């Protein structure tokens, strides 16, 4: 009997990469979940042989139905979509937590389940004793802690922490702007990129694939393993310089006050800068966990032949 692998958010960057990994790995009938099966991206998946099913992470019953018969489930939520709609970080965080719990509960209620992968991030609230909150980090980590209360589900779960996307540099509040008068790219922010070293996935669509393949082939990656999907840890200032040099220009960072930064990029800059300030404050400890040790990329034995280099992923960006 062919096993069923179900992917939540099948038309998103992470979901699409997981589907590519499952196709490359073989041995699974792939089921992709989306709220909009009529979308162009969903129709394209159908043409590739993926079973596309309508489901909503806000609707527990729809998830139970969509997960029926699944042996592998990939769960992911999207804080930024919620934040763009609500314009309220706390509300978006609460909704994302409930969505994550819906996914976990529906996975737990799936009798055939053998492996659940939760797309997680570090918890700033826990690591800094409640002194700093990074909403899209903490909401996912709160779901992870919820999963840890469910022994049967935990025994089948891998927590996958995916590093910085190169695509993040296309978001307005992180995107360098070419200043014609200076002949260089500039970025304004209320953090110091020279002091931030970030685990980085680079090209999310291509570089996540071998990590998922490695997880599929290693049963020991269940039981609550914390897997870091990253092609390396890179300094943020160095990445910005690489991005500019690929376009024949130099780069300059202009550090400014939080008040100015938030005024220049209303709503979004504050939430983006919380992540950067967290990384700057904790340094190498930001993506480690003494209680739950991380499984690093070199321990996975991934196939690196298909990895897109950081330089190539930055070169390909449209800014």
C-alpha positions as CSV (number, residue, x, y, z in Angstrom):
1,X,0.0,0.0,0.0
2,X,1.3,3.4,-1.0
3,X,1.6,5.7,2.0
4,X,0.0,9.2,2.0
5,X,2.0,12.3,2.7
6,X,-0.1,15.4,3.4
7,X,1.3,18.9,3.1
8,X,-0.3,21.9,4.7
9,X,0.1,25.2,2.8
10,X,0.9,23.3,-0.4
11,X,1.1,26.4,-2.5
12,X,3.4,28.4,-0.2
13,X,7.2,28.4,-0.2
14,X,7.7,25.8,2.5
15,X,4.9,23.6,1.4
16,X,6.0,23.6,-2.3
17,X,9.5,22.7,-1.2
18,X,8.2,19.8,0.9
19,X,6.2,18.5,-2.0
20,X,9.3,18.7,-4.2
21,X,11.2,16.7,-1.6
22,X,8.4,14.0,-1.4
23,X,8.4,13.7,-5.2
24,X,12.2,13.3,-5.3
25,X,12.1,10.8,-2.4
26,X,9.4,8.7,-3.8
27,X,7.2,6.2,-2.1
28,X,4.3,8.5,-1.2
29,X,1.0,9.6,-2.7
30,X,1.1,13.3,-2.1
31,X,-1.8,15.3,-0.9
32,X,-1.6,19.1,-0.9
33,X,-3.9,21.2,1.3
34,X,-5.0,24.7,0.4
35,X,-7.9,27.0,1.1
36,X,-8.1,27.8,-2.6
37,X,-7.9,24.7,-4.8
38,X,-9.0,26.7,-7.8
39,X,-5.9,29.0,-7.7
40,X,-3.3,28.8,-10.4
41,X,-0.7,27.3,-8.0
42,X,-3.1,24.6,-6.9
43,X,-4.1,23.7,-10.4
44,X,-0.4,23.4,-11.3
45,X,0.1,21.0,-8.5
46,X,-2.9,18.9,-9.8
47,X,-1.1,18.7,-13.1
48,X,1.9,17.3,-11.4
49,X,-0.1,14.5,-9.9
50,X,-0.7,16.0,-6.4
51,X,-4.1,15.4,-4.9
52,X,-5.3,18.9,-4.0
53,X,-7.7,19.1,-1.1
54,X,-9.5,22.1,0.3
55,X,-8.8,22.6,4.0
56,X,-8.6,25.6,6.4
57,X,-6.2,25.7,9.4
58,X,-8.9,27.7,11.3
59,X,-11.3,24.8,10.9
60,X,-10.4,21.7,12.9
61,X,-13.0,19.5,11.3
62,X,-11.7,20.3,7.8
63,X,-8.2,19.3,8.9
64,X,-9.4,16.0,10.4
65,X,-11.1,15.1,7.1
66,X,-8.1,16.2,5.0
67,X,-5.6,14.3,7.1
68,X,-7.6,11.0,6.9
69,X,-5.3,8.1,6.0
70,X,-2.1,10.2,6.2
71,X,1.1,8.6,7.3
72,X,3.3,11.8,7.0
73,X,2.0,15.3,7.7
74,X,3.8,18.6,7.3
75,X,2.3,21.5,9.3
76,X,3.0,25.2,8.8
77,X,1.2,28.5,9.6
78,X,1.7,32.0,8.3
79,X,1.9,34.8,10.9
80,X,2.6,37.5,8.3
81,X,-0.6,36.8,6.3
82,X,-2.6,37.1,9.6
83,X,-0.7,40.3,10.6
84,X,-1.3,41.8,7.1
85,X,-5.0,41.3,7.6
86,X,-5.5,42.2,11.3
87,X,-2.7,44.8,11.6
88,X,-2.5,43.6,15.2
89,X,0.5,41.5,16.2
90,X,-1.1,40.1,19.4
91,X,-4.3,39.1,17.5
92,X,-2.2,37.5,14.7
93,X,-0.2,35.7,17.3
94,X,-3.2,34.3,19.1
95,X,-4.8,33.2,15.8
96,X,-1.6,31.5,14.7
97,X,-1.3,29.6,18.0
98,X,-4.9,28.3,17.6
99,X,-4.1,27.3,14.0
100,X,-1.1,25.4,15.2
101,X,-3.1,23.7,17.9
102,X,-5.8,22.8,15.3
103,X,-3.1,21.1,13.2
104,X,-1.6,19.3,16.1
105,X,-4.9,18.1,17.4
106,X,-6.0,16.9,13.9
107,X,-2.7,15.1,13.4
108,X,-3.1,13.4,16.8
109,X,-6.5,12.3,15.7
110,X,-5.2,10.6,12.6
111,X,-4.8,6.9,13.4
112,X,-2.5,6.2,10.5
113,X,0.0,8.9,11.3
114,X,3.7,7.9,11.5
115,X,5.5,11.2,11.2
116,X,4.5,14.8,11.9
117,X,6.8,17.7,11.0
118,X,6.0,21.1,12.6
119,X,7.6,24.1,11.1
120,X,8.9,25.8,14.2
121,X,11.0,28.7,15.3
122,X,12.9,29.5,18.6
123,X,10.9,31.0,21.5
124,X,12.1,34.5,22.4
125,X,9.8,34.8,25.4
126,X,11.2,31.6,27.0
127,X,14.8,32.4,26.2
128,X,14.7,35.9,27.6
129,X,12.4,35.3,30.5
130,X,9.5,37.3,29.1
131,X,11.6,40.4,28.5
132,X,11.3,40.3,24.7
133,X,8.7,38.9,22.4
134,X,9.1,38.1,18.7
135,X,5.5,37.3,17.7
136,X,6.1,35.0,14.7
137,X,8.8,33.1,16.6
138,X,6.9,32.8,19.9
139,X,3.6,31.7,18.4
140,X,5.2,28.7,16.7
141,X,7.2,27.8,19.8
142,X,4.1,27.9,22.0
143,X,2.6,25.4,19.6
144,X,5.7,23.3,19.9
145,X,5.4,23.3,23.7
146,X,1.7,22.3,23.3
147,X,2.8,19.3,21.1
148,X,5.3,18.3,23.9
149,X,2.3,17.8,26.2
150,X,1.0,15.1,23.9
151,X,3.2,12.1,24.3
152,X,1.9,10.0,21.5
153,X,2.1,12.9,19.0
154,X,5.5,14.0,20.3
155,X,6.9,10.5,19.7
156,X,6.1,11.0,16.0
157,X,7.1,14.7,15.7
158,X,10.1,16.5,14.2
159,X,10.4,20.2,14.9
160,X,12.0,21.8,11.9
161,X,13.5,25.3,12.3
162,X,14.1,26.9,8.9
163,X,16.7,29.6,8.7
164,X,16.6,33.1,7.1
165,X,15.3,33.2,3.5
166,X,17.2,35.2,0.9
167,X,13.7,36.4,-0.1
168,X,13.5,38.3,3.2
169,X,15.7,40.9,1.6
170,X,12.8,41.7,-0.8
171,X,10.5,42.8,2.0
172,X,10.4,46.7,2.1
173,X,11.8,47.1,5.6
174,X,14.8,44.8,4.8
175,X,15.3,45.6,1.1
176,X,18.3,47.8,0.2
177,X,17.5,50.8,-1.9
178,X,19.8,52.1,-4.6
179,X,20.6,55.7,-3.7
180,X,21.5,57.3,-7.1
181,X,23.3,60.3,-5.5
182,X,25.7,58.1,-3.6
183,X,25.9,55.3,-6.2
184,X,25.3,52.6,-3.6
185,X,22.7,50.5,-1.9
186,X,21.5,51.7,1.5
187,X,19.3,50.3,4.2
188,X,18.0,52.1,7.3
189,X,17.3,50.2,10.5
190,X,17.3,50.4,14.3
191,X,19.7,47.4,14.7
192,X,23.3,46.7,13.9
193,X,23.6,44.1,11.1
194,X,27.3,43.6,11.8
195,X,26.4,42.1,15.1
196,X,23.8,39.7,13.8
197,X,24.7,36.2,12.6
198,X,21.7,34.3,11.1
199,X,21.3,30.6,10.3
200,X,20.3,30.9,6.7
201,X,18.4,28.6,4.3
202,X,19.0,30.9,1.3
203,X,16.8,29.7,-1.6
204,X,13.9,28.3,0.4
205,X,12.3,26.5,-2.6
206,X,15.4,24.5,-3.5
207,X,17.5,24.3,-0.4
208,X,14.8,23.0,1.9
209,X,14.3,19.9,-0.3
210,X,17.4,17.9,0.9
211,X,16.6,18.6,4.5
212,X,13.1,17.2,4.2
213,X,14.6,14.2,2.3
214,X,17.0,13.6,5.2
215,X,14.3,13.8,7.8
216,X,12.2,11.3,5.9
217,X,15.0,8.8,5.8
218,X,15.9,9.1,9.5
219,X,13.3,7.7,12.0
220,X,15.5,8.9,14.8
221,X,14.6,12.5,13.8
222,X,11.2,11.9,15.4
223,X,10.6,11.9,19.1
224,X,10.7,15.7,19.3
225,X,14.0,16.2,17.5
226,X,14.8,19.9,16.8
227,X,16.2,20.1,13.3
228,X,17.9,23.3,12.0
229,X,17.4,23.7,8.2
230,X,20.3,26.0,7.3
231,X,23.1,26.0,4.7
232,X,25.3,28.0,7.1
233,X,25.3,30.9,9.6
234,X,26.0,34.2,7.9
235,X,26.5,37.8,9.1
236,X,23.6,40.0,8.0
237,X,25.9,42.9,7.0
238,X,28.0,40.5,4.9
239,X,24.9,39.3,3.2
240,X,23.8,42.8,2.4
241,X,27.2,43.6,1.0
242,X,27.1,40.5,-1.2
243,X,23.7,41.5,-2.5
244,X,25.0,45.0,-3.4
245,X,28.2,43.7,-5.0
246,X,26.3,41.3,-7.1
247,X,24.8,44.4,-8.7
248,X,28.1,46.2,-9.1
249,X,27.5,48.5,-6.1
250,X,28.7,49.1,-2.5
251,X,26.4,48.9,0.5
252,X,26.0,51.2,3.4
253,X,23.8,50.6,6.5
254,X,22.4,53.7,8.3
255,X,21.4,53.0,11.9
256,X,18.6,55.2,13.1
257,X,16.2,55.4,16.1
258,X,13.3,53.1,16.4
259,X,10.9,56.1,16.1
260,X,12.4,57.0,12.7
261,X,12.5,53.4,11.4
262,X,8.9,52.7,12.4
263,X,7.8,56.0,10.8
264,X,9.6,55.1,7.5
265,X,8.0,51.6,7.4
266,X,4.8,51.8,9.3
267,X,3.5,48.7,11.0
268,X,6.0,46.2,9.5
269,X,9.3,47.7,10.7
270,X,8.5,47.2,14.4
271,X,7.7,43.5,14.0
272,X,10.7,42.9,11.7
273,X,13.1,44.7,14.0
274,X,12.0,42.7,17.0
275,X,13.5,39.6,15.3
276,X,16.7,41.5,14.5
277,X,17.0,42.9,18.1
278,X,16.5,39.4,19.5
279,X,19.2,37.9,17.3
280,X,21.5,40.8,18.2
281,X,20.8,40.4,21.9
282,X,21.3,36.7,22.1
283,X,24.0,36.2,19.5
284,X,25.0,32.5,19.1
285,X,22.4,31.5,21.7
286,X,19.4,32.7,19.7
287,X,19.0,29.5,17.8
288,X,20.2,27.0,20.5
289,X,18.3,25.3,23.2
290,X,19.9,23.8,26.3
291,X,16.7,21.8,27.1
292,X,16.1,20.5,23.6
293,X,19.4,20.2,21.7
294,X,19.3,21.1,18.1
295,X,20.2,18.7,15.3
296,X,22.5,20.6,13.1
297,X,22.8,20.2,9.3
298,X,26.1,18.3,9.4
299,X,24.5,15.7,11.6
300,X,21.7,15.0,9.0
301,X,24.1,13.9,6.3
302,X,22.1,15.8,3.7
303,X,22.8,15.6,-0.1
304,X,24.5,18.9,-0.8
305,X,24.6,18.4,-4.6
306,X,21.4,20.4,-5.2
307,X,22.1,23.2,-2.7
308,X,22.0,26.7,-4.2
309,X,24.9,28.8,-2.7
310,X,24.1,31.9,-0.8
311,X,25.8,34.1,-3.4
312,X,23.6,32.5,-6.2
313,X,20.4,32.9,-4.2
314,X,21.2,36.6,-3.5
315,X,22.2,37.2,-7.2
316,X,18.8,35.9,-8.3
317,X,16.7,38.3,-6.1
318,X,14.8,41.1,-7.8
319,X,15.2,44.2,-5.7
